Amino acid sequence: MARDVTEHAKPPRAVFLPWMMGHHFGVPFHRDLQRRVIMECLGLLESAERSGEIRTLPIPWPQVRREGIEIERRLGLRP
């Protein structure tokens, strides 16, 4: 979801990821990244100082995709 949409929805708190739509936890098989996203979300539940706080994770999509391709190669899912 785009950050402006998240802001307009006014959630009590949110973690924003600047990634392609539909990739809320990154790419398939990238367990470390998926765990990091979940831990950031849980951490925000504890540490949010105000209602409506939006935390942005500064992990660029190209990096996520490159790591995902490498994982798929190691698993034999990609040449």
C-alpha positions as CSV (number, residue, x, y, z in Angstrom):
1,M,0.0,0.0,0.0
2,A,1.2,3.5,-0.7
3,R,2.2,5.6,2.3
4,D,-0.3,8.3,1.6
5,V,-3.1,5.6,1.6
6,T,-1.8,4.3,4.9
7,E,-1.8,7.9,6.3
8,H,-5.3,8.6,5.0
9,A,-6.6,5.3,6.6
10,K,-5.4,6.6,10.0
11,P,-4.5,3.2,11.5
12,P,-3.6,3.2,15.2
13,R,-0.1,2.3,14.2
14,A,1.6,0.9,11.1
15,V,4.8,-0.3,9.6
16,F,5.3,1.0,6.1
17,L,7.4,-1.0,3.6
18,P,8.4,0.8,0.4
19,W,7.9,-2.4,-1.7
20,M,5.7,-3.5,-4.5
21,M,2.0,-4.0,-3.8
22,G,1.2,-7.5,-2.5
23,H,4.7,-8.1,-1.0
24,H,3.9,-7.2,2.6
25,F,6.5,-9.6,3.9
26,G,9.0,-9.4,1.1
27,V,9.6,-12.3,-1.2
28,P,8.9,-16.0,-0.8
29,F,11.4,-18.1,1.2
30,H,13.2,-15.1,2.6
31,R,12.7,-16.1,6.2
32,D,15.1,-13.7,7.8
33,L,13.4,-10.7,6.2
34,Q,9.9,-12.0,7.0
35,R,10.9,-12.4,10.6
36,R,12.4,-8.9,10.7
37,V,9.1,-7.5,9.4
38,I,7.1,-9.3,11.9
39,M,9.4,-8.4,14.8
40,E,9.3,-4.7,13.7
41,C,5.5,-4.8,13.7
42,L,5.4,-6.4,17.2
43,G,8.0,-4.0,18.4
44,L,5.9,-1.0,17.2
45,L,3.0,-2.4,19.3
46,E,5.2,-1.9,22.4
47,S,7.1,1.2,21.5
48,A,4.6,3.5,19.6
49,E,4.5,6.8,21.5
50,R,1.3,8.2,19.8
51,S,-1.7,7.0,18.0
52,G,-1.3,7.0,14.2
53,E,2.5,6.4,14.3
54,I,3.8,5.0,11.1
55,R,7.3,3.5,11.1
56,T,9.1,3.1,7.7
57,L,11.5,0.2,7.2
58,P,14.4,1.5,5.1
59,I,14.8,-1.6,3.0
60,P,14.7,-0.9,-0.7
61,W,12.7,-3.2,-3.0
62,P,15.6,-3.8,-5.4
63,Q,17.7,-5.2,-2.5
64,V,14.8,-7.4,-1.4
65,R,14.3,-8.8,-4.9
66,R,18.0,-9.5,-5.4
67,E,18.1,-11.4,-2.1
68,G,15.0,-13.3,-3.1
69,I,16.4,-14.3,-6.5
70,E,19.6,-15.6,-4.8
71,I,17.5,-17.6,-2.3
72,E,15.5,-19.1,-5.1
73,R,18.7,-20.1,-6.9
74,R,20.1,-21.8,-3.8
75,L,16.8,-23.8,-3.5
76,G,17.1,-24.8,-7.1
77,L,13.9,-22.9,-8.1
78,R,15.7,-20.7,-10.5
79,P,18.6,-21.3,-13.0
